[in-house]
Amino acid sequence: MTNESKTIRPDDLLTGIGKSIMAKALVYSIIGHFVLTVATSVPLFKDWTVYGIKSPSAINAIRTEENRKREEEERQRKAKEKAEAEAKAEAEAKAKAAEEAKKNPQAAATTAVPAGADGKAQAGADGQAQADADGNKKPPEVQPLPPKKEFQYGDDLSLD
């Protein structure tokens, strides 16, 4: 009888075919997609806490404007510090020159800065800053760019 117990009936082979794994695979797929989406969106969620719920392009535009303003403020701060340092150095140089002039008036007359018609020091052609009557530095005048012209075809090109 041991031989009969090893035999499998054909109906027993078909019992597993009726079961479908579609529902189970669908649930796993939804969970996997949700986890993947959330994991890759963490930076967006952080941006939403700062800027509110906006599209990534709107957030990037806000960031660009903030960066531009910050860079402009930094540039103005550095320019102001540089102007203050130059004014301080110039004041120290004037004080030193005045002290030297008190000690030796003949040497000071030979090293004096040539003055213009109005008595102020002339700025060189290289764009150096001038000092006004109060001793404040003013930046050199910059010529504005010419107005933008419309595009014109050359003499050898026409649409006719």
C-alpha positions as CSV (number, residue, x, y, z in Angstrom):
1,M,0.0,0.0,0.0
2,T,2.9,2.3,0.2
3,N,2.8,2.6,-3.6
4,E,-0.7,4.0,-3.6
5,S,0.0,6.8,-1.1
6,K,2.6,8.3,-3.3
7,T,0.3,8.7,-6.2
8,I,-1.3,12.2,-6.7
9,R,-4.7,12.6,-8.2
10,P,-5.0,15.1,-11.1
11,D,-7.6,17.1,-9.3
12,D,-5.1,17.8,-6.5
13,L,-2.7,19.5,-9.0
14,L,-5.4,22.0,-10.0
15,T,-6.2,23.4,-6.5
16,G,-3.5,26.2,-6.6
17,I,-4.5,27.5,-10.0
18,G,-7.8,29.1,-8.9
19,K,-6.0,31.4,-6.4
20,S,-5.0,34.8,-7.8
21,I,-2.2,37.0,-6.4
22,M,-3.5,40.1,-8.2
23,A,-5.0,41.8,-5.1
24,K,-1.9,41.1,-3.1
25,A,0.5,42.4,-5.9
26,L,-1.7,45.5,-6.3
27,V,-1.5,46.3,-2.5
28,Y,2.3,45.9,-2.5
29,S,2.6,48.0,-5.6
30,I,0.6,50.9,-4.1
31,I,2.6,50.8,-0.9
32,G,5.9,50.7,-2.8
33,H,4.9,53.7,-5.0
34,F,3.8,55.7,-2.0
35,V,7.0,55.0,-0.1
36,L,9.1,55.9,-3.1
37,T,7.2,59.1,-3.8
38,V,7.4,60.3,-0.2
39,A,11.1,59.4,0.1
40,T,12.0,61.4,-3.0
41,S,9.8,64.4,-2.0
42,V,11.3,65.2,1.4
43,P,13.2,68.3,0.1
44,L,9.9,69.6,-1.4
45,F,8.1,69.0,1.9
46,K,10.9,71.0,3.7
47,D,10.5,73.8,1.2
48,W,6.7,73.8,1.8
49,T,7.4,74.4,5.5
50,V,9.4,77.5,4.6
51,Y,7.5,79.0,1.6
52,G,4.1,77.4,1.9
53,I,2.5,75.0,-0.5
54,K,3.7,76.2,-3.9
55,S,5.0,74.7,-7.0
56,P,8.7,74.0,-7.2
57,S,9.1,76.6,-10.0
58,A,7.5,79.3,-7.8
59,I,9.8,78.3,-4.9
60,N,12.8,78.5,-7.1
61,A,11.8,81.9,-8.4
62,I,11.4,83.1,-4.7
63,R,14.8,81.7,-3.9
64,T,16.5,83.3,-6.9
65,E,15.0,86.7,-5.9
66,E,16.2,86.2,-2.3
67,N,19.7,85.3,-3.4
68,R,19.9,88.3,-5.8
69,K,18.8,90.7,-2.9
70,R,21.3,89.1,-0.5
71,E,24.2,89.4,-3.1
72,E,23.2,93.0,-3.8
73,E,23.2,93.9,-0.1
74,E,26.6,92.1,0.4
75,R,28.0,94.0,-2.6
76,Q,26.8,97.4,-1.2
77,R,28.1,96.6,2.2
78,K,31.5,95.7,0.8
79,A,31.5,98.9,-1.3
80,K,30.6,101.0,1.7
81,E,33.4,99.3,3.8
82,K,35.9,99.9,1.0
83,A,34.9,103.6,0.7
84,E,35.1,104.1,4.4
85,A,38.6,102.4,4.5
86,E,39.7,104.6,1.6
87,A,38.4,107.7,3.3
88,K,40.1,106.7,6.5
89,A,43.4,106.1,4.7
90,E,43.1,109.4,2.8
91,A,42.4,111.3,6.1
92,E,45.4,109.6,7.7
93,A,47.5,110.6,4.7
94,K,46.3,114.2,4.8
95,A,47.0,114.3,8.6
96,K,50.5,112.9,8.0
97,A,51.1,115.3,5.1
98,A,49.9,118.2,7.3
99,E,52.2,117.1,10.1
100,E,55.1,116.8,7.7
101,A,54.3,120.2,6.3
102,K,54.6,121.7,9.8
103,K,57.9,120.1,10.3
104,N,59.4,120.9,6.9
105,P,57.3,123.4,4.9
106,Q,59.7,123.4,1.9
107,A,59.5,119.7,1.3
108,A,55.7,119.7,1.5
109,A,55.4,122.4,-1.2
110,T,57.3,120.2,-3.7
111,T,55.1,117.1,-3.0
112,A,51.8,118.9,-3.2
113,V,49.1,117.4,-5.4
114,P,48.4,119.5,-8.5
115,A,45.0,121.2,-8.2
116,G,42.5,121.8,-10.9
117,A,40.9,125.1,-11.8
118,D,38.4,124.8,-9.0
119,G,41.0,124.0,-6.4
120,K,40.1,120.3,-6.1
121,A,42.3,117.3,-7.0
122,Q,41.7,116.1,-10.5
123,A,40.7,112.5,-11.0
124,G,42.8,110.7,-13.5
125,A,41.6,109.2,-16.7
126,D,41.6,105.8,-15.2
127,G,38.4,106.5,-13.2
128,Q,39.7,107.4,-9.7
129,A,37.2,108.8,-7.3
130,Q,37.2,112.6,-6.5
131,A,36.9,114.3,-3.2
132,D,34.3,117.1,-2.9
133,A,34.7,120.3,-0.8
134,D,33.6,118.4,2.4
135,G,36.2,115.7,1.9
136,N,33.7,113.0,1.0
137,K,34.5,110.7,-1.9
138,K,32.2,110.6,-4.8
139,P,32.4,107.9,-7.4
140,P,33.7,108.8,-10.9
141,E,31.0,109.6,-13.5
142,V,30.2,106.8,-15.8
143,Q,28.9,107.4,-19.2
144,P,25.6,105.5,-19.8
145,L,25.4,103.0,-22.6
146,P,23.9,104.2,-25.8
147,P,20.2,103.2,-26.3
148,K,19.6,99.8,-27.7
149,K,19.0,99.9,-31.5
150,E,16.5,97.7,-33.4
151,F,18.0,94.9,-35.5
152,Q,18.9,96.0,-39.0
153,Y,19.9,93.9,-42.0
154,G,23.3,94.6,-43.5
155,D,23.8,96.2,-46.9
156,D,24.3,92.9,-48.6
157,L,21.2,91.2,-47.1
158,S,17.6,91.9,-47.8
159,L,14.3,90.0,-47.6
160,D,13.2,91.1,-51.1
